[in-house]
Amino acid sequence: AQTVTQSQPEMSVQEAETVTLSCTYDTSENNYYLFWYKQPPSRQMILVIRQEAYKQQNATENRFSVNFQKAAKSFSLKISDSQLGDTAMYFCAFMKLGNNDMRFGAGTRLTVKP
Amino acid sequence: DVKVTQSSRYLVKRTGEKVFLECVQDMDHENMFWYRQDPGLGLRLIYFSYDVKMKEKGDIPEGYSVSREKKERFSLILESASTNQTSMYLCASSLRGNAFFGQGTRLTVV
């Protein structure tokens, strides 16, 4: 089975600054999806950004962007101009094509400080 | 608006009870999943299903079973609840690389 590793249990950043969350994964698959999800205290999982492995271009979504390094099996999330509302748990996830088997990392708790 | 609905937000059960956690999706998705979320461990896959009556074990299936009799409904069953099954349980459904989650059920076994 695929494994996903998030090596930063907790991070903090000042409001308006930039922060990068790390994620690595292990797979023998060539085509797959990668995701970053945000989970605020409400517990609802919110999709932040999605990357298809066959696309070389890094995905971006407003203030959120990824650095996808397929050969290194690395998928980091950059949050620019951090806002107080970005405070949450962030999960990196890997999804296989076909049956969409989806596995998650342990999460990074991000705190944005005023 | 896509919807994945879990039957309970909070649940308290006694040790040894049989517990049913229900999940319903209205998007006609083929794939459905049950995860358990614990601090420091992230979301761990218990079981998933890619079609009606089909199921696959995830990473931590012990002590759990599942049922998928209809496409829209995926049930997680704790045959005999134990205190180490106290956790948050998340259901998800997916299609073609897009996944959607329920609001979670916080289960406490006393």
Chai-1 contact restraints between the chains, C-beta under 6 A:
chainA,res_idxA,chainB,res_idxB,connection_type,confidence,min_distance_angstrom,max_distance_angstrom,comment,restraint_id
A,Y33,B,G97,contact,1.0,0.0,6.0,A-B,restraint_1
A,R43,B,G104,contact,1.0,0.0,6.0,A-B,restraint_2
A,Q44,B,Q103,contact,1.0,0.0,6.0,A-B,restraint_3
A,M45,B,F101,contact,1.0,0.0,6.0,A-B,restraint_4
A,N99,B,Y50,contact,1.0,0.0,6.0,A-B,restraint_5
A,N100,B,N31,contact,1.0,0.0,6.0,A-B,restraint_6
A,N100,B,S94,contact,1.0,0.0,6.0,A-B,restraint_7
A,F104,B,G42,contact,1.0,0.0,6.0,A-B,restraint_8
A,F104,B,L43,contact,1.0,0.0,6.0,A-B,restraint_9
A,G105,B,G42,contact,1.0,0.0,6.0,A-B,restraint_10
A,A106,B,L41,contact,1.0,0.0,6.0,A-B,restraint_11
A,A106,B,G42,contact,1.0,0.0,6.0,A-B,restraint_12
A,G107,B,G42,contact,1.0,0.0,6.0,A-B,restraint_13
